[in-house]
Amino acid sequence: MGNTQDSESRVEAAFARLERAAATLVREKQQGDFEANAAAVGSDLAAENAALKSELENLRGKYDALKKKTQTVSGRLDQSIDQLSMILEQ
């Protein structure tokens, strides 16, 4: 679970940076400084976007692996319960 929490923390931090960048863009646009910094901020946002997409794919892979393990464990538990039920019925 530590890896999941770490990943979630990194994603939350990335979202916070994106929100700050968006707020900066809005403020600069309102002040007329938008054009001067738009290219730099756009580049930063593109990098953040790529990092978030990569992190999302990583988390999806972990989720799929965990889901598969959960299904396996669930099936084995169901079999064990069925076997115990048959033993108790005898």
ZAKOL-547339 format. One record per residue (C-alpha): residue number from 1; residue in one letter; x, y, z. Coordinates in steps of 0.05 Angstrom, whole numbers. Layout:
N
{i: NUM, aa: A, px: X, py: Y, pz: Z}
...
This chain:
90
{i: 1, aa: M, px: 0, py: 0, pz: 0}
{i: 2, aa: G, px: 59, py: 47, pz: 11}
{i: 3, aa: N, px: 73, py: 50, pz: -64}
{i: 4, aa: T, px: 1, py: 67, pz: -78}
{i: 5, aa: Q, px: 1, py: 122, pz: -26}
{i: 6, aa: D, px: 67, py: 148, pz: -53}
{i: 7, aa: S, px: 39, py: 149, pz: -123}
{i: 8, aa: E, px: -23, py: 184, pz: -100}
{i: 9, aa: S, px: 19, py: 236, pz: -64}
{i: 10, aa: R, px: 60, py: 249, pz: -127}
{i: 11, aa: V, px: -3, py: 255, pz: -169}
{i: 12, aa: E, px: -34, py: 303, pz: -118}
{i: 13, aa: A, px: 30, py: 345, pz: -118}
{i: 14, aa: A, px: 29, py: 347, pz: -194}
{i: 15, aa: F, px: -43, py: 370, pz: -193}
{i: 16, aa: A, px: -26, py: 424, pz: -143}
{i: 17, aa: R, px: 31, py: 448, pz: -189}
{i: 18, aa: L, px: -17, py: 448, pz: -248}
{i: 19, aa: E, px: -68, py: 488, pz: -209}
{i: 20, aa: R, px: -15, py: 539, pz: -189}
{i: 21, aa: A, px: 8, py: 544, pz: -261}
{i: 22, aa: A, px: -64, py: 553, pz: -285}
{i: 23, aa: A, px: -75, py: 607, pz: -232}
{i: 24, aa: T, px: -11, py: 642, pz: -255}
{i: 25, aa: L, px: -35, py: 640, pz: -327}
{i: 26, aa: V, px: -102, py: 670, pz: -309}
{i: 27, aa: R, px: -68, py: 725, pz: -268}
{i: 28, aa: E, px: -18, py: 741, pz: -323}
{i: 29, aa: K, px: -72, py: 742, pz: -375}
{i: 30, aa: Q, px: -112, py: 791, pz: -333}
{i: 31, aa: Q, px: -50, py: 834, pz: -324}
{i: 32, aa: G, px: -30, py: 831, pz: -397}
{i: 33, aa: D, px: 35, py: 791, pz: -385}
{i: 34, aa: F, px: 7, py: 728, pz: -415}
{i: 35, aa: E, px: 44, py: 727, pz: -480}
{i: 36, aa: A, px: 113, py: 735, pz: -448}
{i: 37, aa: N, px: 107, py: 674, pz: -403}
{i: 38, aa: A, px: 57, py: 632, pz: -442}
{i: 39, aa: A, px: 110, py: 591, pz: -479}
{i: 40, aa: A, px: 149, py: 574, pz: -416}
{i: 41, aa: V, px: 87, py: 556, pz: -376}
{i: 42, aa: G, px: 58, py: 517, pz: -435}
{i: 43, aa: S, px: 122, py: 476, pz: -438}
{i: 44, aa: D, px: 119, py: 463, pz: -363}
{i: 45, aa: L, px: 46, py: 442, pz: -369}
{i: 46, aa: A, px: 63, py: 395, pz: -426}
{i: 47, aa: A, px: 117, py: 363, pz: -383}
{i: 48, aa: E, px: 69, py: 356, pz: -324}
{i: 49, aa: N, px: 16, py: 327, pz: -371}
{i: 50, aa: A, px: 65, py: 275, pz: -396}
{i: 51, aa: A, px: 87, py: 257, pz: -326}
{i: 52, aa: L, px: 15, py: 251, pz: -303}
{i: 53, aa: K, px: -3, py: 206, pz: -362}
{i: 54, aa: S, px: 56, py: 162, pz: -346}
{i: 55, aa: E, px: 37, py: 158, pz: -272}
{i: 56, aa: L, px: -35, py: 143, pz: -291}
{i: 57, aa: E, px: -14, py: 85, pz: -336}
{i: 58, aa: N, px: 31, py: 59, pz: -280}
{i: 59, aa: L, px: -26, py: 62, pz: -230}
{i: 60, aa: R, px: -74, py: 28, pz: -279}
{i: 61, aa: G, px: -24, py: -29, pz: -288}
{i: 62, aa: K, px: -18, py: -37, pz: -213}
{i: 63, aa: Y, px: -94, py: -35, pz: -206}
{i: 64, aa: D, px: -103, py: -88, pz: -259}
{i: 65, aa: A, px: -51, py: -133, pz: -226}
{i: 66, aa: L, px: -84, py: -123, pz: -158}
{i: 67, aa: K, px: -153, py: -137, pz: -187}
{i: 68, aa: K, px: -128, py: -202, pz: -217}
{i: 69, aa: K, px: -97, py: -223, pz: -151}
{i: 70, aa: T, px: -161, py: -205, pz: -115}
{i: 71, aa: Q, px: -202, py: -247, pz: -163}
{i: 72, aa: T, px: -155, py: -306, pz: -153}
{i: 73, aa: V, px: -158, py: -301, pz: -78}
{i: 74, aa: S, px: -234, py: -293, pz: -80}
{i: 75, aa: G, px: -241, py: -356, pz: -122}
{i: 76, aa: R, px: -197, py: -395, pz: -76}
{i: 77, aa: L, px: -236, py: -371, pz: -15}
{i: 78, aa: D, px: -301, py: -391, pz: -48}
{i: 79, aa: Q, px: -273, py: -461, pz: -61}
{i: 80, aa: S, px: -250, py: -467, pz: 11}
{i: 81, aa: I, px: -318, py: -445, pz: 37}
{i: 82, aa: D, px: -353, py: -494, pz: -9}
{i: 83, aa: Q, px: -308, py: -551, pz: 16}
{i: 84, aa: L, px: -319, py: -532, pz: 89}
{i: 85, aa: S, px: -395, py: -529, pz: 76}
{i: 86, aa: M, px: -393, py: -599, pz: 46}
{i: 87, aa: I, px: -353, py: -626, pz: 105}
{i: 88, aa: L, px: -400, py: -595, pz: 155}
{i: 89, aa: E, px: -461, py: -623, pz: 119}
{i: 90, aa: Q, px: -435, py: -694, pz: 124}
